[in-house]
């Protein structure tokens, strides 16, 4: 899985049901409410998945969550093999960490940063 490409995206929403209907209607995406721990979350299938939740053909799936503040913007998650070293590189090269490394059960570790121009990027190290 580690090829440093976008592997997941997230869209914040103030009115999740309205946004869900929009994307289902415009793109025919399958969107399913799937709480992740304490977080209310909706999985987006832009491409079909297998029993492990992995796309069965080229494409990237994502999620929708409830926006908690106006600064939240869509985030692309990039697959990395060592999240700690990538967090260090992000900081060394002028980026800022805005969400510390955290564990998502069954998925792996995620962290979110800003590039030097303030664009949000996520990193995902899959479960070993």
JOLINHU-V134582 format. One record per residue. N is the residue number from 0. RES is the residue in three letters. PHI is phi in whole degrees, 0 to 359 (* if undefined). OMEGA is omega in radians with two decimals (* if undefined). D_FIRST is the distance of its C-alpha to the first C-alpha in Angstrom with 1 decimal. Layout:
BEGIN
n->N res->RES phi->PHI omega->OMEGA d_first->D_FIRST
n->N res->RES phi->PHI omega->OMEGA d_first->D_FIRST
END
This chain:
BEGIN
n->0 res->UNK phi->* omega->-3.01 d_first->0.0
n->1 res->UNK phi->276 omega->3.09 d_first->3.8
n->2 res->UNK phi->222 omega->3.09 d_first->6.1
n->3 res->UNK phi->52 omega->3.07 d_first->8.6
n->4 res->UNK phi->236 omega->3.10 d_first->9.2
n->5 res->UNK phi->294 omega->-3.12 d_first->10.6
n->6 res->UNK phi->240 omega->-3.11 d_first->8.7
n->7 res->UNK phi->196 omega->3.04 d_first->11.9
n->8 res->UNK phi->226 omega->3.09 d_first->15.6
n->9 res->UNK phi->226 omega->-3.13 d_first->18.7
n->10 res->UNK phi->237 omega->3.05 d_first->22.3
n->11 res->UNK phi->281 omega->-3.11 d_first->25.2
n->12 res->UNK phi->218 omega->3.04 d_first->28.3
n->13 res->UNK phi->278 omega->3.10 d_first->31.8
n->14 res->UNK phi->239 omega->-3.02 d_first->32.6
n->15 res->UNK phi->303 omega->-3.09 d_first->29.5
n->16 res->UNK phi->299 omega->3.12 d_first->31.4
n->17 res->UNK phi->294 omega->3.13 d_first->32.7
n->18 res->UNK phi->292 omega->3.08 d_first->29.3
n->19 res->UNK phi->302 omega->3.13 d_first->27.8
n->20 res->UNK phi->299 omega->3.12 d_first->30.7
n->21 res->UNK phi->300 omega->-3.09 d_first->30.3
n->22 res->UNK phi->291 omega->3.06 d_first->26.7
n->23 res->UNK phi->296 omega->-3.11 d_first->27.3
n->24 res->UNK phi->287 omega->-3.09 d_first->30.5
n->25 res->UNK phi->285 omega->-3.01 d_first->29.3
n->26 res->UNK phi->247 omega->-3.11 d_first->26.0
n->27 res->UNK phi->62 omega->3.08 d_first->26.2
n->28 res->UNK phi->285 omega->3.04 d_first->23.1
n->29 res->UNK phi->268 omega->-3.09 d_first->23.0
n->30 res->UNK phi->235 omega->-3.02 d_first->23.3
n->31 res->UNK phi->235 omega->3.08 d_first->23.6
n->32 res->UNK phi->293 omega->-3.09 d_first->25.0
n->33 res->UNK phi->218 omega->-3.14 d_first->22.7
n->34 res->UNK phi->304 omega->3.11 d_first->23.9
n->35 res->UNK phi->245 omega->-3.05 d_first->21.4
n->36 res->UNK phi->59 omega->3.14 d_first->23.6
n->37 res->UNK phi->279 omega->-3.05 d_first->26.6
n->38 res->UNK phi->270 omega->3.00 d_first->24.9
n->39 res->UNK phi->286 omega->-3.00 d_first->26.0
n->40 res->UNK phi->214 omega->3.09 d_first->22.9
n->41 res->UNK phi->236 omega->3.10 d_first->22.5
n->42 res->UNK phi->281 omega->3.11 d_first->19.3
n->43 res->UNK phi->249 omega->3.02 d_first->19.1
n->44 res->UNK phi->255 omega->3.00 d_first->18.0
n->45 res->UNK phi->270 omega->3.05 d_first->18.2
n->46 res->UNK phi->225 omega->3.14 d_first->16.7
n->47 res->UNK phi->298 omega->-3.13 d_first->17.1
n->48 res->UNK phi->239 omega->3.06 d_first->14.7
n->49 res->UNK phi->269 omega->-3.10 d_first->14.7
n->50 res->UNK phi->295 omega->3.10 d_first->16.1
n->51 res->UNK phi->270 omega->-3.12 d_first->12.9
n->52 res->UNK phi->84 omega->-3.14 d_first->12.9
n->53 res->UNK phi->265 omega->3.09 d_first->10.0
n->54 res->UNK phi->302 omega->-3.14 d_first->11.4
n->55 res->UNK phi->266 omega->3.00 d_first->13.1
n->56 res->UNK phi->213 omega->-3.11 d_first->13.7
n->57 res->UNK phi->305 omega->3.14 d_first->12.7
n->58 res->UNK phi->154 omega->-3.12 d_first->13.2
n->59 res->UNK phi->230 omega->3.07 d_first->12.5
n->60 res->UNK phi->260 omega->-3.07 d_first->14.1
n->61 res->UNK phi->204 omega->-3.12 d_first->15.8
n->62 res->UNK phi->203 omega->3.04 d_first->18.8
n->63 res->UNK phi->237 omega->3.06 d_first->22.4
n->64 res->UNK phi->222 omega->-3.14 d_first->24.2
n->65 res->UNK phi->288 omega->3.10 d_first->27.8
n->66 res->UNK phi->296 omega->3.13 d_first->28.6
n->67 res->UNK phi->258 omega->3.08 d_first->30.3
n->68 res->UNK phi->207 omega->-3.04 d_first->31.7
n->69 res->UNK phi->296 omega->-3.12 d_first->32.4
n->70 res->UNK phi->282 omega->-3.11 d_first->30.1
n->71 res->UNK phi->291 omega->-3.14 d_first->26.9
n->72 res->UNK phi->233 omega->3.06 d_first->25.2
n->73 res->UNK phi->305 omega->-3.10 d_first->22.1
n->74 res->UNK phi->230 omega->2.99 d_first->18.9
n->75 res->UNK phi->261 omega->3.11 d_first->15.6
n->76 res->UNK phi->260 omega->-3.10 d_first->12.6
n->77 res->UNK phi->251 omega->3.14 d_first->10.4
n->78 res->UNK phi->289 omega->3.09 d_first->7.1
n->79 res->UNK phi->227 omega->-3.12 d_first->8.5
n->80 res->UNK phi->271 omega->-3.12 d_first->8.7
n->81 res->UNK phi->219 omega->-3.03 d_first->12.3
n->82 res->UNK phi->297 omega->-3.13 d_first->13.6
n->83 res->UNK phi->297 omega->3.13 d_first->17.2
n->84 res->UNK phi->291 omega->3.11 d_first->17.3
n->85 res->UNK phi->287 omega->3.03 d_first->15.9
n->86 res->UNK phi->297 omega->3.11 d_first->18.6
n->87 res->UNK phi->299 omega->3.13 d_first->21.1
n->88 res->UNK phi->298 omega->3.13 d_first->20.3
n->89 res->UNK phi->304 omega->-3.12 d_first->20.6
n->90 res->UNK phi->292 omega->-3.12 d_first->24.0
n->91 res->UNK phi->299 omega->-3.06 d_first->25.2
n->92 res->UNK phi->263 omega->3.01 d_first->24.7
n->93 res->UNK phi->99 omega->3.10 d_first->26.7
n->94 res->UNK phi->274 omega->-3.14 d_first->24.3
n->95 res->UNK phi->230 omega->3.08 d_first->25.2
n->96 res->UNK phi->277 omega->-3.13 d_first->23.3
n->97 res->UNK phi->247 omega->3.03 d_first->24.4
n->98 res->UNK phi->222 omega->-3.12 d_first->22.4
n->99 res->UNK phi->302 omega->3.05 d_first->21.9
n->100 res->UNK phi->306 omega->3.07 d_first->18.9
n->101 res->UNK phi->218 omega->-3.12 d_first->19.0
n->102 res->UNK phi->265 omega->3.02 d_first->17.4
n->103 res->UNK phi->247 omega->-3.07 d_first->16.5
n->104 res->UNK phi->307 omega->3.12 d_first->17.1
n->105 res->UNK phi->80 omega->-3.12 d_first->14.5
n->106 res->UNK phi->243 omega->-3.11 d_first->11.9
n->107 res->UNK phi->145 omega->-3.12 d_first->11.9
n->108 res->UNK phi->247 omega->3.09 d_first->13.6
n->109 res->UNK phi->233 omega->3.00 d_first->14.5
n->110 res->UNK phi->209 omega->-3.12 d_first->17.1
n->111 res->UNK phi->231 omega->3.12 d_first->18.9
n->112 res->UNK phi->224 omega->3.03 d_first->20.9
n->113 res->UNK phi->243 omega->3.04 d_first->23.2
n->114 res->UNK phi->285 omega->-3.09 d_first->23.2
n->115 res->UNK phi->301 omega->3.11 d_first->26.6
n->116 res->UNK phi->257 omega->3.07 d_first->27.9
n->117 res->UNK phi->91 omega->3.10 d_first->27.0
n->118 res->UNK phi->280 omega->-3.11 d_first->24.0
n->119 res->UNK phi->281 omega->3.07 d_first->21.7
n->120 res->UNK phi->223 omega->3.09 d_first->18.0
n->121 res->UNK phi->249 omega->3.06 d_first->15.5
n->122 res->UNK phi->236 omega->-3.12 d_first->12.8
n->123 res->UNK phi->226 omega->3.00 d_first->10.2
n->124 res->UNK phi->253 omega->-3.08 d_first->9.1
n->125 res->UNK phi->295 omega->3.08 d_first->7.7
n->126 res->UNK phi->303 omega->3.11 d_first->10.2
n->127 res->UNK phi->274 omega->* d_first->10.6
END
